[in-house]
Structures are given as structure tokens and as C-alpha cells.
Amino acid sequence: MNLQILISNRKLRCLSGDWKRMARSDTRKKIRNLIILAFINGFVISFFVRTVSREEYFDPVIIFWIGALSLITFLTAIWYYRKKLRPIVVVNEKIKREIERGRHKIVLIGGGTGLSTVLRGVRNYSSYDNTNISAIVTVADDGGSSGKLRKEMDIIAPGDIRNCIVALSREETLLSKLFNFRFKTEGELSGHSFGNLFLAALAELNGGDFEKAIKTACDILAVKGKIIPATLENVNISATLDDGTILSGESEIGRKDKERKIKDIHLHPAEAKANKEALRAIREADAIVLGPGSLFTSITPNLLFPGIADALKNSKAMKIFVCNIMTQPGETDGFKVSDHIKVLEKHIPGVINYVIVNNAKMSYNLLEKYKEDGAYPVETDIPSLKKMKVLAVQEDLIKEGDYFRHNHDKLANLIIRLVEESVNI
């Protein structure tokens, strides 16, 4: 039996949690038919035995045909069980697992490559209606193509949203090449990515409504989840360093500089409002994941909106922080895992329940490359985490290439396991 046909024909009943009734109904029909076949087979065998026992009917031809009919009936019963009865049970078990897999609502908060990495993994756990996975994305990027479009069109930064669309798309390989393609001409298109221009064009077609542009893009590209900008206002961020220096703009804050230490991050305008869709997603969430990603430019900016910070404090969902594998020069030099959480707790004190950290051995040669840039593995300081009442979950999460990256499948599987163990199923 084709699983896709069964799902499409009975999707509404599946989504309403009625899979058990559907399984019982289909299975009863198959069992009834199997019993009928077994009865026929028993009758034929009984007749065969009775015939053989009577010498006057001991005709080899009759014996042959009765035996053949009995064998055919028996084999038909076996075929019916293997092809009709067992598959419907297996399929219904698959449907059950699929429904339960997508029954928990998970919200992921961040930006940059970190958020898109984890989205590539969790998209495999999206529900049939693609409503259980939501990404709340920072929109304060002011560099490159995003920065140019913000100035020219007065829209929120499309860059991180573009990356999330690619990550959650069913056709990621093709879209990645297309959406990340950058024009190399010497004209006005120079440096722009196709994906950013695509979103900007959709916003223009929707009367400047960037939220509608995102939803349209997600519909067109069959995105497996919801992508929600943290705000619909054109915002910027600034950072105050420990020496009092103020850095303006995400691109300036993210600049590698080992001689500085970030003290605070600020939102401009300070009264900017959080997106109502983001607040609704947090309220309805069963689990909320922050990170991985740049601590001060991708994760923290989302927490600067009073509405989002308050929603996180009031939410009963489990909160998971995915810590970066390496320190980030200019942002988190010398930071341990607990230092990352302390930055978050300035805005959402006592909220984090779990922190996911990598404990895999790392390539010496690659570590040396990072060392040249002033980046080192983030130390997991268990005693400090215990004092903060944050449980550290340590696993091998490394994907090595030119850089250390989280393996998105391993990370997603771990997140789902934590959610399933912590939420009553």
C-alpha cells in the first residue's frame, strides 16, 4: 500500500489525531477477509481429508484437484496477509510516528549561519501542515547586499531570512546555488545576492509588506516551517565596549578585534516593537532553541525587544541554548559556556534549562588554523553551569571541513530527543 496515497486521502483525520480509529477500521476489514480465506481453506482441507479416508472415493484425479485447490487457497491466505494486512499495520504505525514527530511546536531563535545550520536538521521533523517549526530571525544586518537594500528600499534585512528559506526548503541544493548567487558585474547589481533581490521584489509586489513577501516566498518554494522576522521595523544595533567606546551597526560589531570586549548591546530605535507572530509562536511553543550563532549579533538582538524577552520569561516551554563550538574573535574571546549564558541572562534571567555543547575530539591542524585567528574551543565549565541550574548535554556534534561546524542532523536529533523526553507524550 502506498504510504503517500494513504496520507493524502486521510490527511485531515491524521491531523485531527484520529489515526487510531483509522488503523482499527482498516485492520478489522483486513482481518475479516483473512478469516474468510482461512475458513475456506479449512473447509477445503477438511473435505480433502474426508475424501481420502473413504476408499470408494480414492480417485487420484480428484485427490490432485482438491489438494491443488487447498494449496492455492492456503497460499492466497499467506499472500493476503503479507500484502494486505501487514502493510496497513506498518503504514499506520508510520503515520503514528509521523504525527507524533510533528506534534511538538519548536521555536528556534537566532540568525546567520548558526540558525540556518540547525534548521537544516529540524526541517526533517516538520509536521504535515508545516506549522510546528518556527524560526524567529534577527533582521539587524547592515552590511553587504542586505545593507544596500535596507538603505534603498527601507526594508528589514533580507539576508538571514534568505538563508532560513534555503535551509527549510525541500529543494535546498538548487535553491542554495540560486539564492546565494551574487552578481559580479560592475554596475548597481554588484554584490547583491539573487535571494535578497527576490525577497525585495516580492515586498514591492505586496505593497512594501515584507511579512507577506516572506510568506509568499515560503509558499512558492515549499518551505517546511514558518520564518518569522523578530520585528517588522527597520532596526539597527550598537555595542558599548568595556572602555566606553560605542560601535554602531552589526557589521562593525562583528569585526574581529582581540583588543576589545563587548559590555552591552543596544537596539535602535529602543522602542521598536516585536513581531506579533514571533510572540504568538513563543507562547505556543513546547520547546525554544537559542543558537548556535554569533552571541552578540545574531542571538542577543532578538532578546532586546521587551515583548520577546517577556514572552520567553513567561513561557513554560523548555529552553535550550546551543553553544558555539569555538570562541568568536571580537565577540566572545576567552568565553566559557557559562559566560555565553550570562550574556543571555542579562535579558532573560533564569530562563535557560539546557545547554548543548560539543565534546568531540577536534582536528589538531584545524585547531591551529583557528588559533592563528585567535579562536579557541569553548570550555564547558560544569561547576558554574550547575550553580546556574543549567544542565549541560554533551555530545559529538562536529562536522569538520574547512571549519568546525555543527552536524545539523546530529544536532537536530539531539534537540528532538530532549523535547520528547521533557514533554509528556
Secondary structure, DSSP 8 states (H G I E B T S, - for coil): --HHHHHHHTHHHHHTT-HHHHHHHHHHHHHHHHHHHHHHHHHHHHHHHHHHH-GGG--HHHHHHHHHHHHHHHHHHHHHIIIIIHHHHHHHHHHHHHHHHTSS-EEEEE-HHHHHHHHHHHGGG--TTS-SEEEEE-----SHHHHHHHHHH-----HHHHHHHHHHBTTHHHHHHHHT-B---SSTTTT-BHHHHHHHHHHHHTTT-HHHHHHHHHHHTTBSSEEEES-SS--EEEEEETTS-EEESHHHHTS--TT--EEEEEEESTT----HHHHHHHHH-SEEEE-SS-IIIIIHHHHTSHHHHHHHHH--SEEEEE--SB--TTTSTT-BHHHHHHHHHTTSTT---EEEEE-----HHHHHHHHHTT--B-B--HHHHHHTT-EEEEE--EEESSSEEE-HHHHHHHHHHHHHHHS--
